[in-house]
């Protein structure tokens, strides 16, 4: 009976060593992997593509993130490179070319007011505070290459894809 106990003890000792080795090779971490940055898109409602001097066109936006993190902040900025006009957040400030402005909500509206009769073209950029790939879209009014008169026509937004390798 003593031999059986010694064999059992030896088997238990070997199993204990194997279990200890396996446990020591697998590591546990107390660090939580909390995702803060989520990719996002921005939906734009259709808008009129013709505008005359002094007229205002309203642009409606909604930010659609793929996940939700309570402390995510979004900013907006724009670059006007054709025409003369002003872009204003409805219930907010007039945007200054290339200045970031904090968005208070994921849904917002912009008013673009033409200050000239020529073609108008500007780029709107929305970014989050985590450095995700920004969303960009070019808006065009009274395009020079459209010879027909289709004022009042509702168009889908012109989306300019962002290539993160360029940045």
N, C-alpha and C positions, 0 to 999 in steps of 0.2 A: 504494500500500500504506500510505502514511502516513495518508491520509484515513480508511481503515478503522480503523486503530489509534486515531486521534483520536475517531472515532465510538464505538468500543468503550469507550474510556476515559470518554467523556461519559456513556454509558449506565450503566457501572459506577458512576460517581460519583453519578448520580441515584439509582440503586438503593440505594447505600450511604446516601445522605441519607434516603430513604424508610424503610429498615430502622432507621436510627438514630432517626428520629422515632417510629416505631411502638414501638420498645423503650423510649424515654423516656416514652411515654404510658402504658404498662402498668407498674404498680408491683409490686414484690415486697416482701413483708414477712417479717421474721425472726420475728415473733410467731406462736407456735403457738396455735391455738384449741382449748384443752382444756376439754371440758365437765365440770363438777364437779357440777352440780345436775341431778338427774333427777326427774321426777314419780314419785310412788309411790302405791300403794294398800295397804290393810291387809286381809287376809282374816281373818274371825272364824269359828271353828267354831260350830255351833249349841249352844245352852245352854238350861237349864231356866228358865222365866220365873216360877216360884213359889219363894218362899223364906220360911222362918219364922225367928223370932228365934233367934239362935245358930247357924243353918245357914250353910254356906259353899257358894258356887257358883264353879266354876272356869271361867274364860274363856280360850280359847286363841287366839293371834294369830300372824300371819306377815306381815311387811312385804315387799311385792313392788315393788321399784323397776323403772323402765323401762330403766335402764342401770346400770352398775356403776362407782363411783368408790371406790377403797380407803379414802379418808379421810372418807367420809360417816359422820356420827354421828347417831343418832336419840334423841330424848327423849320422855318421856311425862308427861302431867299429867292431872288430872281435876277436875271440878266436880260436887259432889253438891248437888242442889237439891230433892230430896224424900227423906224417910226418914232413917234414921240407920244408918250402917254403916261398915265399914273396907275399904279396897282395898289389897291387898298384892301386890307382885311375888313370885311363887313363887321361892324362893332369893334374895330381895332384900328391900328395905326396905318398910315400910308407907308408902303414899303419903299425903302431906299435901295437903289441898285447895289446888289452884292452884300447887303447887310442882313444878318440872321435875325429873325424875330421868332420868339417862342409862341407855339400854338397852344391855346388853352384847351382845345378839344380835338378829338379824332375826326370830327366833322366840322368843316369850315367853308366859308364862302369868300371869294375875292371879287372885287369890282375893278374892271379895267376901263378907264376913261381915255378916249382918244383925244389927243391935243393937236392932231394933224390929219390931213386927208390921205396921206400916203399909206403904203403897206406897213403893217405892224407885226413884229415878230419878237417874242421873248421866251426865255427858258425859265421854268419854275422848278426848284429843287427842294425836296423835303428830306430831312435827315433826322436820325435819332441820336440820343446822347451816348450811345455805345459804339458808334463808328461802323454800324452796319452799312452795306452798300446803299447809297442814297437813291431815291427815286427821282427821275427827271422826266420832264415833258416839255416839248416846244409847242407854243400856241401861236397861230398865224391868223391874221385878219386882213382882208382886202389883198390877198396874194396877187402879185404882179403877173403870174403866169396863168391866171384864170381870166379868160377873155369874156366869158358869158356873165350875164347879170343874174345871179341867183341869191340876191339879198334875202335875208330871212331864212335861208336854208340852215337846217340843223345838221351839224357834222359831228362825227366821232372825233375824239381827241387824237392828235398826232403824237404817238409815243416814240421817244428816242431811247433805245436800249442803252444801258450803262455798261461799259466794259471796265470792270475793276482793275484790269491789268494796265489801263492807261493812267490811272490815278497814282 
